[in-house]
Amino acid sequence: MWYFGYTDESSHDSGQTLELKFDGKRFDDESVVSRKMLPQRRVEVVTQSRGKDNDRPATMRHVYRIGDDEFSLQLLVRYDGTNQFFERHIYRWKR
């Protein structure tokens, strides 16, 4: 479980518990589109789902990078009718 808050926008505070399904095809209740090992004992899992961004229909990709002492979560968005994903945000934690 992780949680983060915004000083000036507490309405956007959120937390989450991540769950990998036994078959490895679902992570955080989204479809896994790729997973791979990275250098330094890290793993990358990319999930994809449909949703809205700025009230526009879009495909969302979450990129999780997990290591012994770090974790990052990146959100990529591709609006319907476009070809490119853009980075909406990335969060990084390190201990």
Secondary structure as GFF3:
##gff-version 3
##sequence-region A 1 95
A	DSSP	beta_strand	2	4	.	.	.	ID=ss1
A	DSSP	three_ten_helix	10	12	.	.	.	ID=ss2
A	DSSP	beta_strand	14	16	.	.	.	ID=ss3
A	DSSP	beta_strand	26	27	.	.	.	ID=ss4
A	DSSP	beta_strand	30	38	.	.	.	ID=ss5
A	DSSP	beta_strand	42	53	.	.	.	ID=ss6
A	DSSP	beta_strand	56	66	.	.	.	ID=ss7
A	DSSP	beta_strand	70	79	.	.	.	ID=ss8
A	DSSP	beta_strand	86	94	.	.	.	ID=ss9
###
